[in-house]
């Protein structure tokens, strides 16, 4: 039976640090576009270059409706 786990980090630097230590334990990286230190697309480029892991960059657009 497969057991999936989620690891959360606060910024791109922490994400890259964890991947450098344990890249073999990750199948997928999900990141926001707007993150501290570098944007999600920059993080994706670094991960694509250095690791064999899929990256999903997502972003959320919120609309505020005036009453």
C-alpha positions in Angstrom: 0.0 0.0 0.0 1.3 3.4 -0.9 1.4 6.1 1.7 1.7 9.7 0.5 3.0 12.4 2.8 3.1 16.2 2.5 6.1 18.3 3.4 5.6 22.1 3.8 8.2 24.8 3.8 8.2 28.5 4.2 10.2 29.6 1.2 12.1 28.5 -1.9 15.5 28.2 -0.1 14.0 25.7 2.4 12.4 23.7 -0.5 15.7 23.5 -2.3 17.6 22.5 0.9 15.2 19.7 1.6 15.4 18.5 -2.0 19.2 18.5 -1.9 19.1 16.3 1.2 16.1 14.0 0.3 15.3 14.3 -3.4 14.8 10.6 -3.7 11.8 10.8 -1.4 9.8 13.3 -3.5 7.6 12.5 -6.5 6.1 16.0 -6.9 6.6 19.6 -5.9 3.6 21.9 -5.8 4.4 25.6 -5.4 2.7 28.9 -5.6 3.9 31.5 -8.1 4.3 34.1 -5.3 6.7 32.8 -2.7 9.5 34.5 -0.8 13.1 34.8 -2.3 12.2 33.7 -5.8 9.0 33.2 -7.7 7.5 29.7 -8.4 8.6 29.7 -12.0 12.3 30.4 -11.0 12.0 27.6 -8.4 10.6 25.3 -11.1 13.6 26.1 -13.4 16.1 25.3 -10.6 14.3 22.0 -9.7 14.1 21.0 -13.4 17.8 21.6 -13.8 19.0 19.9 -10.7 16.4 17.2 -9.9 14.3 14.6 -11.6 11.0 15.7 -10.0 7.8 17.1 -11.5 6.8 20.6 -10.5 3.3 22.1 -10.5 3.2 25.9 -10.3 -0.1 27.2 -9.3 -1.5 30.6 -8.7 -4.7 31.9 -7.3 -6.4 35.0 -8.5 -8.8 36.5 -6.1 -11.5 39.0 -7.2 -13.0 41.3 -4.7 -16.5 42.3 -5.6 -17.8 45.6 -4.5 -21.3 45.7 -3.0 
